[in-house]
Amino acid sequence: MNARSSSFNATWHRKHPMPKKATVEQRIEWHLDHYKNCSCREIPEKLKEEMRKLKIEIPAL
Ligand SMILES: [Zn+2]
C-alpha cells in the first residue's frame, strides 16, 4: 500500500528508527520502506547514486 497522503508517519518512524551505524544497504532498505510509508523526507542524492550503482530501482518522487 502506498500512503502518499500523509506527510509524516510518526507511528512508522517510532517502529523504524534508522540504525546508528547503518550500512549503505541498510540505508537503502530504510529509505525504500520509508518512501512507501512516509513522505517527510526524500531519498538523499548520494544514496540514489548508490542505488544506481547497485541497479536498485529508485522510486519516482
Ligand atoms: Zn518520514
N, CA, C, O and the ligand as a Tripos MOL2 file, in Angstrom:
@<TRIPOS>MOLECULE
protein
  245   243    62     0     0
PROTEIN
NO_CHARGES

@<TRIPOS>ATOM
      1 N           0.8440   -1.1940    0.0000 N.3       1 MET1
      2 CA          0.0000    0.0000    0.0000 C.3       1 MET1
      3 C           0.8790    1.2430    0.0000 C.2       1 MET1
      4 O           1.8560    1.3210    0.7440 O.2       1 MET1
      5 N           0.5360    2.1880   -0.8150 N.am      2 ASN2
      6 CA          1.3150    3.4090   -0.9050 C.3       2 ASN2
      7 C           0.5770    4.5540   -0.2300 C.2       2 ASN2
      8 O          -0.4300    5.0470   -0.7380 O.2       2 ASN2
      9 N           1.0900    4.9700    0.9210 N.am      3 ALA3
     10 CA          0.4250    6.0150    1.6950 C.3       3 ALA3
     11 C           1.0800    7.3660    1.4590 C.2       3 ALA3
     12 O           1.7750    7.8910    2.3280 O.2       3 ALA3
     13 N           0.8560    7.9150    0.2900 N.am      4 ARG4
     14 CA          1.4540    9.2090   -0.0240 C.3       4 ARG4
     15 C           0.6860   10.3680    0.6070 C.2       4 ARG4
     16 O           1.1710   11.4990    0.6410 O.2       4 ARG4
     17 N          -0.5000   10.0810    1.0990 N.am      5 SER5
     18 CA         -1.3780   11.1530    1.5600 C.3       5 SER5
     19 C          -0.8410   11.8870    2.7870 C.2       5 SER5
     20 O          -0.8930   13.1160    2.8460 O.2       5 SER5
     21 N          -0.3230   11.1380    3.7710 N.am      6 SER6
     22 CA          0.1680   11.8070    4.9710 C.3       6 SER6
     23 C           1.6430   12.1520    4.8070 C.2       6 SER6
     24 O           2.4160   11.3670    4.2590 O.2       6 SER6
     25 N           2.0230   13.3280    5.2850 N.am      7 SER7
     26 CA          3.4030   13.7600    5.0890 C.3       7 SER7
     27 C           4.3440   13.1950    6.1460 C.2       7 SER7
     28 O           5.5230   12.9690    5.8700 O.2       7 SER7
     29 N           3.8360   12.9660    7.3460 N.am      8 PHE8
     30 CA          4.6980   12.4220    8.3870 C.3       8 PHE8
     31 C           3.9950   11.3010    9.1220 C.2       8 PHE8
     32 O           2.9510   11.4900    9.7460 O.2       8 PHE8
     33 N           4.6000   10.1240    9.0280 N.am      9 ASN9
     34 CA          4.0190    8.9520    9.6530 C.3       9 ASN9
     35 C           4.7980    8.6490   10.9400 C.2       9 ASN9
     36 O           5.7660    7.8880   10.9350 O.2       9 ASN9
     37 N           4.3500    9.2630   12.0350 N.am     10 ALA10
     38 CA          5.0580    9.1430   13.3170 C.3      10 ALA10
     39 C           5.0800    7.7020   13.8080 C.2      10 ALA10
     40 O           6.0680    7.2550   14.3890 O.2      10 ALA10
     41 N           4.0010    6.9810   13.5770 N.am     11 THR11
     42 CA          3.9280    5.5880   14.0210 C.3      11 THR11
     43 C           5.0070    4.7540   13.3410 C.2      11 THR11
     44 O           5.6950    3.9560   13.9780 O.2      11 THR11
     45 N           5.1390    4.9600   12.0200 N.am     12 TRP12
     46 CA          6.1550    4.2040   11.2740 C.3      12 TRP12
     47 C           7.5550    4.5580   11.7800 C.2      12 TRP12
     48 O           8.3920    3.6760   11.9680 O.2      12 TRP12
     49 N           7.8010    5.8370   11.9970 N.am     13 HIS13
     50 CA          9.1210    6.2700   12.4470 C.3      13 HIS13
     51 C           9.4760    5.6930   13.8100 C.2      13 HIS13
     52 O          10.6200    5.3040   14.0480 O.2      13 HIS13
     53 N           8.5050    5.6380   14.6920 N.am     14 ARG14
     54 CA          8.7570    5.0710   16.0170 C.3      14 ARG14
     55 C           9.1730    3.6100   15.8960 C.2      14 ARG14
     56 O          10.0190    3.1240   16.6450 O.2      14 ARG14
     57 N           8.5600    2.9230   14.9370 N.am     15 LYS15
     58 CA          8.8420    1.4910   14.7720 C.3      15 LYS15
     59 C          10.0940    1.2400   13.9460 C.2      15 LYS15
     60 O          10.6760    0.1570   14.0140 O.2      15 LYS15
     61 N          10.5090    2.2250   13.1720 N.am     16 HIS16
     62 CA         11.6590    2.0270   12.2690 C.3      16 HIS16
     63 C          12.7230    3.0990   12.4540 C.2      16 HIS16
     64 O          12.9130    3.9430   11.5780 O.2      16 HIS16
     65 N          13.4170    3.0700   13.5850 N.am     17 PRO17
     66 CA         14.4960    4.0630   13.7120 C.3      17 PRO17
     67 C          15.6450    3.6940   12.7790 C.2      17 PRO17
     68 O          15.9440    2.5170   12.5790 O.2      17 PRO17
     69 N          16.2830    4.7130   12.2140 N.am     18 MET18
     70 CA         17.4460    4.4670   11.3510 C.3      18 MET18
     71 C          18.5900    3.9600   12.2270 C.2      18 MET18
     72 O          18.9350    4.6030   13.2180 O.2      18 MET18
     73 N          19.1870    2.8060   11.8730 N.am     19 PRO19
     74 CA         20.3030    2.3220   12.6890 C.3      19 PRO19
     75 C          21.4300    3.3480   12.7260 C.2      19 PRO19
     76 O          21.7050    4.0180   11.7300 O.2      19 PRO19
     77 N          22.0850    3.4660   13.8910 N.am     20 LYS20
     78 CA         23.1200    4.4960   14.0390 C.3      20 LYS20
     79 C          24.2830    4.3050   13.0740 C.2      20 LYS20
     80 O          24.7550    5.2580   12.4540 O.2      20 LYS20
     81 N          24.7410    3.0550   12.9540 N.am     21 LYS21
     82 CA         25.8460    2.8040   12.0280 C.3      21 LYS21
     83 C          25.3340    1.9710   10.8600 C.2      21 LYS21
     84 O          25.8140    0.8670   10.6020 O.2      21 LYS21
     85 N          24.3580    2.5190   10.1670 N.am     22 ALA22
     86 CA         23.7330    1.7880    9.0680 C.3      22 ALA22
     87 C          24.6900    1.6600    7.8840 C.2      22 ALA22
     88 O          25.4210    2.5940    7.5530 O.2      22 ALA22
     89 N          24.6700    0.4940    7.2580 N.am     23 THR23
     90 CA         25.4360    0.2950    6.0330 C.3      23 THR23
     91 C          24.6490    0.9210    4.8840 C.2      23 THR23
     92 O          23.4820    1.2790    5.0440 O.2      23 THR23
     93 N          25.2950    1.0500    3.7270 N.am     24 VAL24
     94 CA         24.6020    1.6060    2.5600 C.3      24 VAL24
     95 C          23.3530    0.7900    2.2530 C.2      24 VAL24
     96 O          22.2890    1.3390    1.9680 O.2      24 VAL24
     97 N          23.5030   -0.5270    2.3150 N.am     25 GLU25
     98 CA         22.3540   -1.4040    2.0290 C.3      25 GLU25
     99 C          21.2170   -1.1680    3.0220 C.2      25 GLU25
    100 O          20.0460   -1.1290    2.6460 O.2      25 GLU25
    101 N          21.5810   -1.0130    4.2890 N.am     26 GLN26
    102 CA         20.5480   -0.7730    5.3120 C.3      26 GLN26
    103 C          19.8560    0.5640    5.0910 C.2      26 GLN26
    104 O          18.6460    0.6880    5.2830 O.2      26 GLN26
    105 N          20.6310    1.5580    4.6870 N.am     27 ARG27
    106 CA         20.0480    2.8780    4.4480 C.3      27 ARG27
    107 C          19.1190    2.8450    3.2430 C.2      27 ARG27
    108 O          18.0510    3.4560    3.2510 O.2      27 ARG27
    109 N          19.5420    2.1170    2.1970 N.am     28 ILE28
    110 CA         18.6850    1.9890    1.0130 C.3      28 ILE28
    111 C          17.3770    1.3170    1.3940 C.2      28 ILE28
    112 O          16.2900    1.7690    1.0320 O.2      28 ILE28
    113 N          17.5130    0.2140    2.1410 N.am     29 GLU29
    114 CA         16.3320   -0.5260    2.5770 C.3      29 GLU29
    115 C          15.4050    0.3650    3.3980 C.2      29 GLU29
    116 O          14.1880    0.3670    3.2140 O.2      29 GLU29
    117 N          16.0170    1.1220    4.3130 N.am     30 TRP30
    118 CA         15.2390    2.0030    5.1770 C.3      30 TRP30
    119 C          14.4870    3.0390    4.3450 C.2      30 TRP30
    120 O          13.3030    3.2900    4.5690 O.2      30 TRP30
    121 N          15.1840    3.6320    3.3880 N.am     31 HIS31
    122 CA         14.5640    4.6820    2.5860 C.3      31 HIS31
    123 C          13.4690    4.1440    1.6680 C.2      31 HIS31
    124 O          12.4580    4.8110    1.4480 O.2      31 HIS31
    125 N          13.6690    2.9290    1.1290 N.am     32 LEU32
    126 CA         12.6380    2.3460    0.2810 C.3      32 LEU32
    127 C          11.3830    2.0720    1.0990 C.2      32 LEU32
    128 O          10.2610    2.3320    0.6630 O.2      32 LEU32
    129 N          11.6070    1.5390    2.2980 N.am     33 ASP33
    130 CA         10.4940    1.2670    3.2010 C.3      33 ASP33
    131 C           9.8500    2.5870    3.6370 C.2      33 ASP33
    132 O           8.6270    2.7170    3.7000 O.2      33 ASP33
    133 N          10.7000    3.5400    3.9290 N.am     34 HIS34
    134 CA         10.2350    4.8570    4.3490 C.3      34 HIS34
    135 C           9.3770    5.5080    3.2650 C.2      34 HIS34
    136 O           8.3200    6.0730    3.5440 O.2      34 HIS34
    137 N           9.8520    5.4170    2.0350 N.am     35 TYR35
    138 CA          9.1450    6.0240    0.9130 C.3      35 TYR35
    139 C           7.7060    5.5140    0.8210 C.2      35 TYR35
    140 O           6.7750    6.2650    0.5320 O.2      35 TYR35
    141 N           7.5560    4.2080    1.0780 N.am     36 LYS36
    142 CA          6.2210    3.5930    0.9730 C.3      36 LYS36
    143 C           5.3010    4.0170    2.1070 C.2      36 LYS36
    144 O           4.0790    4.0060    1.9640 O.2      36 LYS36
    145 N           5.8930    4.3890    3.2290 N.am     37 ASN37
    146 CA          5.0920    4.6330    4.4280 C.3      37 ASN37
    147 C           5.0040    6.0790    4.8820 C.2      37 ASN37
    148 O           4.1040    6.4440    5.6400 O.2      37 ASN37
    149 N           5.9220    6.8890    4.4270 N.am     38 CYS38
    150 CA          6.0130    8.2520    4.9340 C.3      38 CYS38
    151 C           6.6620    9.1270    3.8700 C.2      38 CYS38
    152 O           7.4450    8.6380    3.0560 O.2      38 CYS38
    153 N           6.3460   10.4020    3.8720 N.am     39 SER39
    154 CA          6.9460   11.2920    2.8640 C.3      39 SER39
    155 C           7.5470   12.5400    3.5090 C.2      39 SER39
    156 O           7.5520   13.6160    2.9100 O.2      39 SER39
    157 N           8.0540   12.3890    4.7390 N.am     40 CYS40
    158 CA          8.6030   13.5530    5.4240 C.3      40 CYS40
    159 C           9.9600   13.9700    4.8530 C.2      40 CYS40
    160 O          10.3810   15.1150    5.0120 O.2      40 CYS40
    161 N          10.6400   13.0320    4.1870 N.am     41 ARG41
    162 CA         11.9170   13.4110    3.5710 C.3      41 ARG41
    163 C          12.1650   12.5750    2.3240 C.2      41 ARG41
    164 O          11.6360   11.4750    2.1640 O.2      41 ARG41
    165 N          12.9920   13.1390    1.4440 N.am     42 GLU42
    166 CA         13.2840   12.4390    0.1990 C.3      42 GLU42
    167 C          14.5490   11.6080    0.3410 C.2      42 GLU42
    168 O          15.3170   11.7690    1.2900 O.2      42 GLU42
    169 N          14.7470   10.7240   -0.6150 N.am     43 ILE43
    170 CA         15.9600    9.9080   -0.6300 C.3      43 ILE43
    171 C          17.1300   10.8200   -0.9960 C.2      43 ILE43
    172 O          17.0810   11.4910   -2.0270 O.2      43 ILE43
    173 N          18.1740   10.8580   -0.1770 N.am     44 PRO44
    174 CA         19.2990   11.7540   -0.4850 C.3      44 PRO44
    175 C          19.9530   11.4080   -1.8210 C.2      44 PRO44
    176 O          20.0140   10.2430   -2.2150 O.2      44 PRO44
    177 N          20.4430   12.4470   -2.5120 N.am     45 GLU45
    178 CA         21.0680   12.2500   -3.8270 C.3      45 GLU45
    179 C          22.1970   11.2210   -3.7590 C.2      45 GLU45
    180 O          22.3460   10.3880   -4.6530 O.2      45 GLU45
    181 N          22.9860   11.2910   -2.6900 N.am     46 LYS46
    182 CA         24.1280   10.3690   -2.5540 C.3      46 LYS46
    183 C          23.6630    8.9190   -2.4800 C.2      46 LYS46
    184 O          24.3050    8.0110   -3.0070 O.2      46 LYS46
    185 N          22.5290    8.7300   -1.8110 N.am     47 LEU47
    186 CA         22.0060    7.3750   -1.6930 C.3      47 LEU47
    187 C          21.4270    6.9160   -3.0290 C.2      47 LEU47
    188 O          21.5340    5.7420   -3.3840 O.2      47 LEU47
    189 N          20.8240    7.8280   -3.7580 N.am     48 LYS48
    190 CA         20.3050    7.4960   -5.0940 C.3      48 LYS48
    191 C          21.4340    7.0400   -6.0040 C.2      48 LYS48
    192 O          21.2760    6.1100   -6.7960 O.2      48 LYS48
    193 N          22.5880    7.7150   -5.8780 N.am     49 GLU49
    194 CA         23.7590    7.3140   -6.6730 C.3      49 GLU49
    195 C          24.1470    5.8770   -6.3570 C.2      49 GLU49
    196 O          24.4250    5.0800   -7.2530 O.2      49 GLU49
    197 N          24.1600    5.5630   -5.0680 N.am     50 GLU50
    198 CA         24.4930    4.1960   -4.6490 C.3      50 GLU50
    199 C          23.4860    3.2000   -5.2050 C.2      50 GLU50
    200 O          23.8420    2.0960   -5.6160 O.2      50 GLU50
    201 N          22.2080    3.6150   -5.2090 N.am     51 MET51
    202 CA         21.1570    2.7330   -5.7250 C.3      51 MET51
    203 C          21.3420    2.4790   -7.2160 C.2      51 MET51
    204 O          21.1190    1.3700   -7.7020 O.2      51 MET51
    205 N          21.7560    3.5340   -7.9420 N.am     52 ARG52
    206 CA         22.0040    3.3680   -9.3750 C.3      52 ARG52
    207 C          23.1350    2.3720   -9.6010 C.2      52 ARG52
    208 O          23.0630    1.5180  -10.4850 O.2      52 ARG52
    209 N          24.1860    2.4960   -8.7810 N.am     53 LYS53
    210 CA         25.3330    1.5860   -8.8930 C.3      53 LYS53
    211 C          24.9090    0.1500   -8.6450 C.2      53 LYS53
    212 O          25.3730   -0.7750   -9.3110 O.2      53 LYS53
    213 N          24.0230   -0.0230   -7.6800 N.am     54 LEU54
    214 CA         23.5740   -1.3740   -7.3020 C.3      54 LEU54
    215 C          22.3950   -1.8460   -8.1410 C.2      54 LEU54
    216 O          21.8520   -2.9270   -7.9170 O.2      54 LEU54
    217 N          22.0020   -1.0090   -9.1220 N.am     55 LYS55
    218 CA         20.8680   -1.3160  -10.0160 C.3      55 LYS55
    219 C          19.5730   -1.5490   -9.2420 C.2      55 LYS55
    220 O          18.7900   -2.4440   -9.5590 O.2      55 LYS55
    221 N          19.3740   -0.7280   -8.2290 N.am     56 ILE56
    222 CA         18.1350   -0.7860   -7.4540 C.3      56 ILE56
    223 C          17.2170    0.2990   -7.9840 C.2      56 ILE56
    224 O          17.6390    1.4390   -8.1800 O.2      56 ILE56
    225 N          15.9880   -0.0480   -8.2080 N.am     57 GLU57
    226 CA         15.0410    0.9060   -8.7780 C.3      57 GLU57
    227 C          14.7600    2.0420   -7.8010 C.2      57 GLU57
    228 O          14.4420    1.8060   -6.6350 O.2      57 GLU57
    229 N          14.8800    3.2750   -8.2830 N.am     58 ILE58
    230 CA         14.6230    4.4490   -7.4450 C.3      58 ILE58
    231 C          13.1670    4.8470   -7.6360 C.2      58 ILE58
    232 O          12.7400    5.0850   -8.7660 O.2      58 ILE58
    233 N          12.4020    4.9250   -6.5630 N.am     59 PRO59
    234 CA         11.0050    5.3300   -6.7280 C.3      59 PRO59
    235 C          10.9120    6.7850   -7.1890 C.2      59 PRO59
    236 O          11.6340    7.6490   -6.6930 O.2      59 PRO59
    237 N          10.0320    7.0410   -8.1260 N.am     60 ALA60
    238 CA          9.8580    8.4040   -8.6350 C.3      60 ALA60
    239 C           9.2110    9.2700   -7.5810 C.2      60 ALA60
    240 O           8.1950    8.8920   -6.9960 O.2      60 ALA60
    241 N           9.7900   10.4270   -7.3350 N.am     61 LEU61
    242 CA          9.2510   11.2910   -6.2880 C.3      61 LEU61
    243 C           8.2900   12.3110   -6.8770 C.2      61 LEU61
    244 O           7.7320   13.1290   -6.1460 O.2      61 LEU61
    245 ZN          9.3520   10.0180    7.4120 Zn       62 ZN62
@<TRIPOS>BOND
     1     1     2 1
     2     2     3 1
     3     3     4 2
     4     3     5 am
     5     5     6 1
     6     6     7 1
     7     7     8 2
     8     7     9 am
     9     9    10 1
    10    10    11 1
    11    11    12 2
    12    11    13 am
    13    13    14 1
    14    14    15 1
    15    15    16 2
    16    15    17 am
    17    17    18 1
    18    18    19 1
    19    19    20 2
    20    19    21 am
    21    21    22 1
    22    22    23 1
    23    23    24 2
    24    23    25 am
    25    25    26 1
    26    26    27 1
    27    27    28 2
    28    27    29 am
    29    29    30 1
    30    30    31 1
    31    31    32 2
    32    31    33 am
    33    33    34 1
    34    34    35 1
    35    35    36 2
    36    35    37 am
    37    37    38 1
    38    38    39 1
    39    39    40 2
    40    39    41 am
    41    41    42 1
    42    42    43 1
    43    43    44 2
    44    43    45 am
    45    45    46 1
    46    46    47 1
    47    47    48 2
    48    47    49 am
    49    49    50 1
    50    50    51 1
    51    51    52 2
    52    51    53 am
    53    53    54 1
    54    54    55 1
    55    55    56 2
    56    55    57 am
    57    57    58 1
    58    58    59 1
    59    59    60 2
    60    59    61 am
    61    61    62 1
    62    62    63 1
    63    63    64 2
    64    63    65 am
    65    65    66 1
    66    66    67 1
    67    67    68 2
    68    67    69 am
    69    69    70 1
    70    70    71 1
    71    71    72 2
    72    71    73 am
    73    73    74 1
    74    74    75 1
    75    75    76 2
    76    75    77 am
    77    77    78 1
    78    78    79 1
    79    79    80 2
    80    79    81 am
    81    81    82 1
    82    82    83 1
    83    83    84 2
    84    83    85 am
    85    85    86 1
    86    86    87 1
    87    87    88 2
    88    87    89 am
    89    89    90 1
    90    90    91 1
    91    91    92 2
    92    91    93 am
    93    93    94 1
    94    94    95 1
    95    95    96 2
    96    95    97 am
    97    97    98 1
    98    98    99 1
    99    99   100 2
   100    99   101 am
   101   101   102 1
   102   102   103 1
   103   103   104 2
   104   103   105 am
   105   105   106 1
   106   106   107 1
   107   107   108 2
   108   107   109 am
   109   109   110 1
   110   110   111 1
   111   111   112 2
   112   111   113 am
   113   113   114 1
   114   114   115 1
   115   115   116 2
   116   115   117 am
   117   117   118 1
   118   118   119 1
   119   119   120 2
   120   119   121 am
   121   121   122 1
   122   122   123 1
   123   123   124 2
   124   123   125 am
   125   125   126 1
   126   126   127 1
   127   127   128 2
   128   127   129 am
   129   129   130 1
   130   130   131 1
   131   131   132 2
   132   131   133 am
   133   133   134 1
   134   134   135 1
   135   135   136 2
   136   135   137 am
   137   137   138 1
   138   138   139 1
   139   139   140 2
   140   139   141 am
   141   141   142 1
   142   142   143 1
   143   143   144 2
   144   143   145 am
   145   145   146 1
   146   146   147 1
   147   147   148 2
   148   147   149 am
   149   149   150 1
   150   150   151 1
   151   151   152 2
   152   151   153 am
   153   153   154 1
   154   154   155 1
   155   155   156 2
   156   155   157 am
   157   157   158 1
   158   158   159 1
   159   159   160 2
   160   159   161 am
   161   161   162 1
   162   162   163 1
   163   163   164 2
   164   163   165 am
   165   165   166 1
   166   166   167 1
   167   167   168 2
   168   167   169 am
   169   169   170 1
   170   170   171 1
   171   171   172 2
   172   171   173 am
   173   173   174 1
   174   174   175 1
   175   175   176 2
   176   175   177 am
   177   177   178 1
   178   178   179 1
   179   179   180 2
   180   179   181 am
   181   181   182 1
   182   182   183 1
   183   183   184 2
   184   183   185 am
   185   185   186 1
   186   186   187 1
   187   187   188 2
   188   187   189 am
   189   189   190 1
   190   190   191 1
   191   191   192 2
   192   191   193 am
   193   193   194 1
   194   194   195 1
   195   195   196 2
   196   195   197 am
   197   197   198 1
   198   198   199 1
   199   199   200 2
   200   199   201 am
   201   201   202 1
   202   202   203 1
   203   203   204 2
   204   203   205 am
   205   205   206 1
   206   206   207 1
   207   207   208 2
   208   207   209 am
   209   209   210 1
   210   210   211 1
   211   211   212 2
   212   211   213 am
   213   213   214 1
   214   214   215 1
   215   215   216 2
   216   215   217 am
   217   217   218 1
   218   218   219 1
   219   219   220 2
   220   219   221 am
   221   221   222 1
   222   222   223 1
   223   223   224 2
   224   223   225 am
   225   225   226 1
   226   226   227 1
   227   227   228 2
   228   227   229 am
   229   229   230 1
   230   230   231 1
   231   231   232 2
   232   231   233 am
   233   233   234 1
   234   234   235 1
   235   235   236 2
   236   235   237 am
   237   237   238 1
   238   238   239 1
   239   239   240 2
   240   239   241 am
   241   241   242 1
   242   242   243 1
   243   243   244 2
@<TRIPOS>SUBSTRUCTURE
     1 MET1         2 RESIDUE 1 A MET
     2 ASN2         6 RESIDUE 1 A ASN
     3 ALA3        10 RESIDUE 1 A ALA
     4 ARG4        14 RESIDUE 1 A ARG
     5 SER5        18 RESIDUE 1 A SER
     6 SER6        22 RESIDUE 1 A SER
     7 SER7        26 RESIDUE 1 A SER
     8 PHE8        30 RESIDUE 1 A PHE
     9 ASN9        34 RESIDUE 1 A ASN
    10 ALA10       38 RESIDUE 1 A ALA
    11 THR11       42 RESIDUE 1 A THR
    12 TRP12       46 RESIDUE 1 A TRP
    13 HIS13       50 RESIDUE 1 A HIS
    14 ARG14       54 RESIDUE 1 A ARG
    15 LYS15       58 RESIDUE 1 A LYS
    16 HIS16       62 RESIDUE 1 A HIS
    17 PRO17       66 RESIDUE 1 A PRO
    18 MET18       70 RESIDUE 1 A MET
    19 PRO19       74 RESIDUE 1 A PRO
    20 LYS20       78 RESIDUE 1 A LYS
    21 LYS21       82 RESIDUE 1 A LYS
    22 ALA22       86 RESIDUE 1 A ALA
    23 THR23       90 RESIDUE 1 A THR
    24 VAL24       94 RESIDUE 1 A VAL
    25 GLU25       98 RESIDUE 1 A GLU
    26 GLN26      102 RESIDUE 1 A GLN
    27 ARG27      106 RESIDUE 1 A ARG
    28 ILE28      110 RESIDUE 1 A ILE
    29 GLU29      114 RESIDUE 1 A GLU
    30 TRP30      118 RESIDUE 1 A TRP
    31 HIS31      122 RESIDUE 1 A HIS
    32 LEU32      126 RESIDUE 1 A LEU
    33 ASP33      130 RESIDUE 1 A ASP
    34 HIS34      134 RESIDUE 1 A HIS
    35 TYR35      138 RESIDUE 1 A TYR
    36 LYS36      142 RESIDUE 1 A LYS
    37 ASN37      146 RESIDUE 1 A ASN
    38 CYS38      150 RESIDUE 1 A CYS
    39 SER39      154 RESIDUE 1 A SER
    40 CYS40      158 RESIDUE 1 A CYS
    41 ARG41      162 RESIDUE 1 A ARG
    42 GLU42      166 RESIDUE 1 A GLU
    43 ILE43      170 RESIDUE 1 A ILE
    44 PRO44      174 RESIDUE 1 A PRO
    45 GLU45      178 RESIDUE 1 A GLU
    46 LYS46      182 RESIDUE 1 A LYS
    47 LEU47      186 RESIDUE 1 A LEU
    48 LYS48      190 RESIDUE 1 A LYS
    49 GLU49      194 RESIDUE 1 A GLU
    50 GLU50      198 RESIDUE 1 A GLU
    51 MET51      202 RESIDUE 1 A MET
    52 ARG52      206 RESIDUE 1 A ARG
    53 LYS53      210 RESIDUE 1 A LYS
    54 LEU54      214 RESIDUE 1 A LEU
    55 LYS55      218 RESIDUE 1 A LYS
    56 ILE56      222 RESIDUE 1 A ILE
    57 GLU57      226 RESIDUE 1 A GLU
    58 ILE58      230 RESIDUE 1 A ILE
    59 PRO59      234 RESIDUE 1 A PRO
    60 ALA60      238 RESIDUE 1 A ALA
    61 LEU61      242 RESIDUE 1 A LEU
    62 ZN62       245 GROUP 0 **** ****
